Amino acid sequence: MVLTEDFKMSRTDEVHRITENVYKSIMEQFNPCLRNFVAMGKSYEKALSNVTFAAKGYFDALVRMGELASESQGSKDMGE
């Protein structure tokens, strides 16, 4: 079967058009998911930062309570 040059070009153009449409469709579906993924990552980072801040506050409070307890008269009596 002999194909004419016009048929080859139209077939190439059609393949190009189909490929381009598939690419656009994938990007239209992928971009919202990617934006959502980035937003979730930012939320996770913010939550992790807040948890770290709270944990540091908790640890500092425990240290301070330990210092106060070691300075109390009761702990001094127990140490004797």
C-alpha distances in whole Angstrom, upper triangle without the diagonal:
4,6,10,13,15,12,13,16,17,15,18,20,20,20,23,25,25,26,29,30,30,32,34,35,36,38,40,40,41,44,46,46,47,50,51,51,53,55,56,57,59,61,61,62,65,66,66,68,71,71,72,75,76,76,78,81,81,82,84,86,86,88,90,91,92,94,96,96,97,100,102,105,104,101,104,107,104,104,107
4,7,10,12,10,10,14,15,14,16,19,19,19,22,24,24,25,28,29,30,32,34,35,36,38,39,40,41,43,46,46,47,49,51,51,53,55,56,56,59,61,61,62,65,66,66,68,71,71,72,74,76,76,78,80,81,82,84,86,87,88,90,91,92,94,96,97,98,100,102,105,104,102,105,107,104,104,108
4,7,8,6,7,10,11,11,13,15,16,16,19,20,21,22,24,26,27,28,30,31,33,34,36,37,38,40,43,43,44,46,48,48,50,52,53,54,56,58,58,59,62,63,64,65,68,69,69,72,73,74,75,78,79,79,81,83,84,85,87,89,89,91,93,94,95,97,99,103,102,99,102,105,102,102,106
4,5,5,6,9,10,11,13,14,15,17,18,20,21,23,24,26,27,29,30,32,33,35,36,38,39,40,43,44,44,46,49,49,50,52,54,54,56,58,59,60,62,64,64,66,68,69,70,72,74,75,76,78,79,80,82,84,85,86,88,90,90,92,94,95,96,98,100,104,103,100,103,106,103,103,107
4,5,5,6,9,10,11,12,14,15,16,18,20,21,22,24,26,27,28,30,32,33,34,36,37,38,41,42,42,44,47,47,48,50,52,52,54,56,57,58,60,62,62,64,66,67,68,70,72,72,74,76,77,78,80,82,83,84,86,88,88,90,92,93,94,96,98,102,101,98,101,104,101,101,105
4,5,5,6,8,10,10,12,14,15,16,18,20,21,22,24,26,27,28,30,31,33,35,36,37,40,41,41,43,45,46,47,49,51,51,53,55,56,57,59,61,61,63,65,66,67,69,71,72,73,75,76,77,79,81,82,83,85,87,88,89,91,92,93,95,97,101,100,98,101,103,101,101,104
4,5,5,6,8,10,10,12,14,15,16,18,20,21,22,24,25,27,28,30,31,33,34,36,38,39,40,42,44,44,45,48,49,50,52,54,55,56,58,59,60,62,64,65,66,68,70,70,72,74,75,76,78,80,81,82,84,85,86,88,90,91,92,94,96,99,98,96,99,102,99,99,103
4,6,5,6,9,10,11,12,14,15,16,18,20,21,22,24,26,27,28,30,32,33,34,37,38,38,40,42,42,44,46,48,48,50,52,53,54,56,57,58,60,62,63,64,66,68,68,69,72,73,74,76,78,78,79,82,83,84,86,88,89,90,92,94,97,96,94,97,99,97,97,100
4,5,5,6,8,10,10,12,14,15,16,18,20,21,22,24,26,27,28,30,31,32,35,36,36,38,41,41,42,44,46,46,48,50,51,52,54,56,56,58,60,61,62,64,66,67,68,70,71,72,74,76,77,78,80,82,83,84,86,87,88,90,92,96,95,93,95,98,96,96,99
4,5,5,6,9,10,10,12,14,15,16,18,20,21,22,24,25,27,28,30,31,34,35,35,37,39,40,41,43,45,45,47,49,50,51,53,55,56,57,59,61,61,63,65,66,67,70,71,72,73,75,76,78,80,81,82,84,86,87,88,90,92,95,94,92,95,98,95,95,99
4,5,5,6,9,10,10,12,14,15,16,18,20,21,23,24,26,27,28,30,33,33,34,36,38,38,40,42,43,44,46,48,49,50,52,53,54,56,58,59,60,62,64,64,66,68,69,70,72,74,75,76,78,80,80,82,84,85,86,88,90,94,93,90,93,96,93,93,97
4,5,5,6,9,10,10,12,14,15,16,18,20,21,22,24,26,27,28,31,32,32,34,36,36,37,40,41,42,44,46,47,47,50,51,52,53,56,57,58,60,62,62,64,66,67,68,70,72,73,74,76,77,78,80,82,83,84,86,88,91,90,88,91,93,91,91,95
4,5,5,6,9,10,10,12,14,15,16,18,20,21,22,24,25,26,29,30,31,32,35,35,36,39,40,41,42,45,46,46,49,50,51,52,55,56,57,59,61,61,63,65,66,67,69,71,72,73,75,76,77,79,81,82,83,85,87,91,90,88,90,93,91,91,94
4,5,5,6,8,10,10,12,14,15,16,18,20,21,23,24,25,28,29,30,32,34,34,35,38,39,40,42,44,45,46,48,49,50,52,54,55,56,58,60,60,62,64,65,66,68,70,71,72,74,76,77,78,80,81,83,85,86,90,89,87,90,92,90,90,94
4,5,5,6,8,10,11,12,14,15,16,18,20,21,22,24,27,27,28,30,32,32,34,36,37,38,40,42,42,44,46,47,48,50,52,53,54,56,58,58,60,62,63,64,66,68,69,70,72,73,74,76,78,79,80,82,84,87,86,84,87,90,87,87,91
4,6,5,6,9,10,10,12,14,15,16,18,20,21,22,25,26,26,28,30,31,32,34,36,36,38,40,41,42,44,46,46,48,50,51,52,54,56,56,58,60,61,62,64,66,67,68,70,72,73,74,76,77,78,80,82,86,85,83,85,88,86,86,89
4,5,5,6,9,10,10,12,14,15,16,18,20,21,23,25,25,27,29,30,31,33,35,35,37,39,40,41,43,45,46,47,49,51,52,53,55,56,58,60,61,62,64,66,67,68,70,71,72,74,76,77,78,80,82,85,85,83,85,88,86,86,89
4,5,5,6,9,10,10,12,14,15,17,18,20,22,23,24,26,28,28,30,32,33,34,36,38,39,40,42,44,44,46,48,49,50,52,54,55,56,58,59,60,62,64,65,66,69,70,71,73,74,75,77,79,80,84,83,81,84,86,84,84,88
4,5,5,6,9,10,11,12,14,16,16,18,21,21,22,24,26,26,28,30,31,32,34,36,36,38,40,41,42,44,46,47,48,50,52,52,54,56,57,58,60,62,63,64,66,67,68,70,72,73,74,76,78,81,80,78,81,84,82,81,85
4,5,5,6,9,10,11,12,14,15,16,19,20,20,22,24,25,26,28,30,30,32,34,35,36,38,40,41,42,44,46,47,48,50,51,53,55,56,57,59,61,62,63,65,66,67,69,71,72,73,75,77,80,80,78,80,83,81,81,84
4,5,5,6,9,10,10,12,14,15,18,19,20,21,23,24,26,27,29,30,32,33,35,36,38,39,40,42,44,45,46,48,50,51,52,54,55,57,58,60,61,63,64,66,67,69,70,72,73,75,76,80,79,77,80,83,81,80,84
4,5,5,6,9,10,11,12,14,16,17,18,20,22,22,24,26,27,28,30,32,33,34,36,37,38,40,42,43,44,46,48,49,50,52,53,54,56,58,59,60,63,64,65,67,68,69,71,73,74,78,77,75,78,80,78,78,82
4,5,5,6,9,10,10,12,15,15,16,18,20,20,21,24,25,26,28,30,31,32,34,35,36,38,40,41,42,44,46,46,48,50,51,52,54,56,57,58,60,62,63,64,66,67,68,71,72,76,75,73,76,78,76,76,80
4,5,5,6,9,10,10,13,15,15,16,19,20,21,23,24,25,27,29,30,31,33,35,36,37,39,40,42,43,45,46,48,49,51,52,54,55,57,58,60,61,62,64,66,67,68,70,72,75,74,73,75,78,76,76,80
4,5,5,6,8,10,12,13,14,16,18,19,20,22,23,25,27,28,29,31,33,34,35,37,38,40,41,43,44,45,47,49,50,51,53,55,56,57,59,60,62,63,65,66,68,70,71,74,73,72,75,77,75,75,79
4,5,5,6,8,11,11,12,14,16,16,18,20,21,22,24,26,27,28,30,31,32,34,36,37,38,40,42,43,44,46,47,48,50,52,53,54,56,58,59,61,62,63,65,67,68,72,71,69,72,74,72,72,76
4,5,5,6,9,10,10,12,14,15,16,18,19,20,22,24,25,26,28,30,31,32,34,35,36,38,40,41,43,44,46,47,49,50,51,53,55,56,57,59,61,62,63,65,67,70,69,68,70,73,71,71,75
4,6,6,7,9,10,11,13,15,16,17,19,21,22,23,25,27,28,29,31,32,34,35,37,38,40,41,43,45,46,47,49,50,52,53,55,56,58,59,61,62,64,65,67,70,69,68,71,73,71,71,75
4,6,6,7,9,11,12,13,15,16,17,19,21,22,23,25,27,28,29,31,33,34,35,37,38,39,41,43,44,45,47,49,50,51,53,54,56,58,59,60,62,64,65,68,67,66,69,71,69,69,73
4,6,5,6,9,10,10,12,14,15,16,18,20,21,22,24,26,27,28,30,31,33,35,36,37,39,41,42,43,45,46,47,49,51,52,53,55,57,58,59,61,63,66,65,63,66,69,67,67,70
4,5,5,6,8,10,10,12,14,15,17,18,20,21,23,24,25,27,29,30,31,33,35,36,37,39,40,42,43,45,46,48,49,51,52,54,55,57,58,60,61,65,64,62,65,68,66,66,70
4,5,5,6,9,10,10,12,14,15,16,18,20,21,22,24,26,27,28,30,32,33,34,36,38,39,40,42,43,45,46,48,49,51,52,54,55,57,59,60,63,62,61,64,66,64,65,68
4,5,5,6,9,10,10,12,14,15,16,18,20,21,22,24,26,27,28,30,31,32,34,36,37,38,40,42,43,44,46,47,49,51,52,53,55,57,58,61,60,59,62,64,62,62,66
4,5,5,6,9,10,10,12,14,15,16,18,20,21,23,24,26,27,29,30,31,33,35,36,37,39,41,42,43,45,46,48,49,51,52,53,55,57,60,60,58,61,63,61,61,65
4,5,5,6,9,10,11,12,14,15,17,18,20,21,23,24,26,27,29,30,32,33,35,36,38,39,41,42,44,45,47,48,50,51,53,54,56,59,59,57,60,62,61,61,64
4,5,5,6,9,10,10,12,14,15,16,18,20,21,22,24,26,27,28,30,32,33,34,36,37,39,40,42,43,45,46,48,49,51,53,54,57,56,55,58,60,58,59,62
4,5,5,6,9,10,10,12,14,15,16,18,20,21,22,24,26,26,28,30,31,32,34,36,37,39,40,42,43,45,46,47,49,51,52,56,55,53,56,58,56,57,60
4,5,5,6,9,10,11,12,14,15,16,18,20,21,23,24,25,27,29,30,31,33,35,36,37,39,41,42,43,45,46,48,50,51,55,54,52,55,58,56,56,60
4,5,5,6,9,10,11,12,14,15,17,18,20,21,23,24,26,27,29,30,32,33,35,36,38,39,41,42,44,45,47,48,50,53,53,51,54,56,55,55,59
4,5,5,6,9,10,10,12,14,15,16,18,20,21,22,24,26,27,28,30,31,33,34,36,37,39,40,42,43,45,46,48,51,50,49,52,54,52,53,56
4,5,5,6,9,10,10,12,14,15,16,18,20,21,22,24,25,27,28,30,31,33,34,36,37,39,40,42,43,45,46,50,49,47,50,53,51,51,55
4,5,5,6,9,10,11,12,14,15,17,18,20,21,23,24,26,27,29,30,32,33,35,36,38,39,41,42,44,45,49,48,47,49,52,50,50,54
4,5,5,6,9,10,11,12,14,15,16,18,20,21,22,24,26,27,29,30,32,33,35,36,37,39,41,42,43,47,46,45,48,50,49,49,53
4,5,5,6,8,10,10,12,14,15,16,18,20,21,22,24,26,27,28,30,31,33,34,36,37,39,41,42,45,45,43,46,48,46,47,50
4,5,5,6,9,10,10,12,14,15,16,18,20,21,22,24,26,27,29,30,31,33,35,36,37,39,41,44,44,42,45,47,46,45,49
4,5,5,6,9,10,11,12,14,15,17,18,20,21,23,24,26,27,29,30,32,33,35,36,38,39,43,42,41,44,46,45,45,49
4,5,5,6,9,10,11,12,14,15,16,18,20,21,22,24,26,27,29,30,31,33,35,36,37,41,40,39,42,44,43,43,47
4,5,5,6,9,10,10,12,14,15,16,18,20,21,22,24,26,27,28,30,31,33,35,36,40,39,37,40,42,41,41,45
4,5,5,6,9,10,11,12,14,15,17,18,20,21,23,24,26,27,29,30,32,33,35,38,38,36,39,42,40,40,44
4,5,5,6,9,10,11,12,14,15,17,18,20,21,23,24,26,27,28,30,32,33,37,36,35,38,40,39,39,43
4,5,5,6,9,10,10,12,14,15,16,18,20,21,22,24,26,27,28,30,31,35,34,33,36,38,36,37,40
4,5,5,6,9,10,10,12,14,15,16,18,20,21,22,24,26,27,29,30,34,33,31,34,37,35,35,39
4,6,5,6,9,10,11,12,14,15,17,18,20,21,23,24,26,27,29,32,32,31,33,36,35,35,38
4,5,5,6,9,10,11,12,14,15,16,18,20,21,22,24,26,27,31,30,29,31,34,33,33,37
4,5,5,6,9,10,11,12,14,15,16,18,20,21,22,24,26,29,29,27,30,32,31,31,34
4,5,5,6,9,10,10,12,14,15,16,18,20,21,23,24,28,28,26,28,31,30,30,33
4,5,5,6,9,10,10,12,14,15,16,18,20,21,22,26,26,25,27,30,29,29,33
4,5,5,6,9,10,11,12,14,15,16,18,20,21,25,24,23,25,28,27,27,31
4,5,5,6,9,10,11,12,14,15,17,19,20,24,23,21,24,26,25,25,29
4,5,5,6,9,10,11,12,14,15,17,18,22,22,20,23,26,25,24,28
4,5,5,6,9,10,10,12,14,15,16,20,20,19,21,24,23,23,27
4,5,5,6,9,10,10,12,14,15,19,18,16,19,22,20,21,24
4,5,5,6,9,10,11,12,14,18,18,16,18,21,20,19,23
4,5,5,6,9,10,11,12,16,17,15,17,20,20,20,23
4,5,5,6,9,10,11,14,14,13,15,18,17,18,21
4,5,5,6,9,10,13,13,11,13,16,15,15,18
4,5,5,6,9,12,13,11,12,16,15,15,18
4,5,5,6,10,11,10,12,14,15,15,18
4,5,5,9,8,7,9,12,11,12,15
4,6,8,9,6,7,11,10,10,13
4,7,9,7,7,11,12,11,14
4,5,6,7,9,10,11,13
4,6,5,6,9,10,11
4,5,5,6,9,10
4,5,5,6,9
4,5,5,7
4,5,6
4,6
4
